[in-house]
Amino acid sequence: MECEACGLDLTAYRGCQEVTLRCPQCGKEYDLNTFAQQMDDEFEEEMGFVPMDRI
C-alpha cells in the first residue's frame, strides 16, 4: 500500500487505541479501512500480532 501524497510504502503504526497506516516520508496517516480492499494475507498476518487491548 502506497501513500497517496508521495508514493512511498506505508507502515503500520500502533497507537493507544487503534492501528493506522503512516507514511515514513511525509507522515500522512490513513485509517485501515481506506485500504481494506488491498490488504492481503501477509498484511493480515502481520496485523494479527498487534495487541489491541491496550486501553
C-alpha positions in Angstrom: 0.0 0.0 0.0 1.4 3.4 -1.0 1.0 6.9 0.3 -1.4 8.9 -1.9 0.7 12.0 -1.2 4.2 10.9 -2.0 4.0 7.2 -3.3 6.2 5.5 -0.6 5.1 2.3 1.1 3.1 2.8 4.2 4.0 1.3 7.6 1.6 0.1 10.3 1.6 2.3 13.4 0.1 1.2 16.7 -1.4 3.9 18.8 -3.0 3.5 22.2 -6.5 2.7 20.8 -6.0 1.9 17.1 -3.7 0.9 14.3 -3.2 3.3 11.4 -1.0 3.2 8.3 1.6 6.0 8.2 3.9 7.2 5.5 7.5 7.3 6.8 8.4 10.2 4.5 5.6 12.8 4.8 3.9 11.5 8.0 0.4 11.3 6.4 -1.8 8.8 8.3 -4.5 6.6 6.9 -7.2 4.6 8.6 -7.0 0.9 7.9 -10.5 1.0 6.3 -9.1 3.2 3.5 -7.0 0.2 2.2 -9.2 -2.7 3.3 -9.7 -3.9 -0.2 -6.0 -4.0 -0.8 -5.0 -6.0 2.3 -3.6 -9.4 1.5 -2.9 -12.4 3.7 0.7 -11.2 4.5 -0.6 -7.9 5.9 -3.4 -9.6 7.9 -0.8 -12.0 9.4 1.3 -9.0 10.5 -1.6 -7.2 12.0 -2.7 -10.3 13.8 0.2 -9.9 16.2 -0.6 -6.3 17.1 -2.1 -6.2 20.6 -5.4 -4.4 20.6 -6.2 -4.5 24.3 -4.0 -1.6 25.5 -6.8 0.6 26.9 
